[in-house]
Structures are given as C-alpha cells and as structure tokens.
Amino acid sequence: MPGAVFVSRTILFGDCDPAGVVYTPRFSYFAVEAIYAALDRWLGAPGLRTLMSFDVLPPVRAMSVEMLRPLTWDDELSIKVSVAKLGVHSFTFLVEGYVHDETLAFTANVTHVCISPDTKEVVVIPERLRVLLS
C-alpha cells in the first residue's frame, strides 16, 4: 500500500451547526476531500481526473463515519488517509482525523467501486490503478 498522506484542514464557521460544533454530515465531506488530496499525491497529478483516465468511474459504494469528539470553529485537523483494502472491484480508504494534541476526533472508511463509464456495470480494478494503490 502507498504511504499514508496527511492533509491539514481548519474547521470553518460554515462547517458548524447553531450549537457551534461541526455539523454531522460535514465529516463525510472532510473524508472525501482528504481522499482526493491523497490521490493527488499518490498519482502525481489531479487524482480524481487521473483515476477516471483509467476508463472507470469510482462512485462511493459504502461509507462509515465515527465521530469520537466534538470539533468546533477554528480547530486544526490533521487528516490521515491510507489504503485499507484492495478488492477485486473495489478499494477502501481509512481516514483518521486528529485535532489539538493528536487526539483522534473521527474515523471514516470509504469504499469506492469501479464501474464502466459505458455500461455502468461493475468492472475489475484496472491493473495500473491496482499497482498505484498497492
């Protein structure tokens, strides 16, 4: 698997709900945003565009998020992205968000499946992509 990538992100006012903590759905955005940044680094180019140049579409098939502590406006996140699993048709990323004193604030598992842009049927992970993610 490629080495983990760390992405920094500051919690913005617009990420928070009226109570002043991060609005729950924003965690999925943080995870996807960090995955795209990691793909940029791993693939050495705009990651999502490069991934799609392998003649596949990579929709998310499954996502789970666990929030472990509240985050608030101006918190600085360090988000770690790693490849957790490579299947035949899918690949899963582990995303871990740390804040302040390296306290784990959230985790996410995001699984993408490869589908043909023409038939919209599930296809095998292209070999070039498998090599880059393994």
JOGI-V273358 format. One record per backbone hydrogen bond with DSSP energy under -0.5 kcal/mol. CO is the residue of the C=O (numbers start at 1). NH is the residue of the N-H. Records with the same first field share a line. If there is no record, write none. Layout:
CO: NH / NH
//
This chain:
5: 81
7: 79
9: 77
11: 74
12: 15
13: 16
15: 23
17: 20
20: 73
21: 17
23: 26
24: 27
25: 28 / 29
26: 30
27: 31
28: 32
29: 33
30: 34
31: 35
32: 36
33: 37
34: 38
35: 39
36: 40
37: 41
38: 42
39: 43
40: 44 / 45
45: 47
46: 50
47: 51
48: 52
49: 53
51: 54
52: 55
57: 115
59: 113
62: 111
64: 109
66: 68 / 107
71: 22
72: 75
75: 11 / 77
76: 100
77: 9 / 79
78: 80 / 98
79: 7
80: 96
81: 5
82: 84 / 94
85: 87 / 92
88: 125
89: 114
90: 87
91: 112
92: 84 / 85
93: 95 / 110
94: 82
95: 108
96: 80 / 98
97: 105 / 106
98: 78
99: 103
100: 102
103: 99
105: 68 / 69
106: 97
107: 66
108: 95
109: 64
110: 93 / 112
111: 61 / 62
112: 91
113: 115
114: 123
115: 57
116: 120
121: 116
126: 130
127: 131
128: 132
129: 133
130: 134
131: 134
//
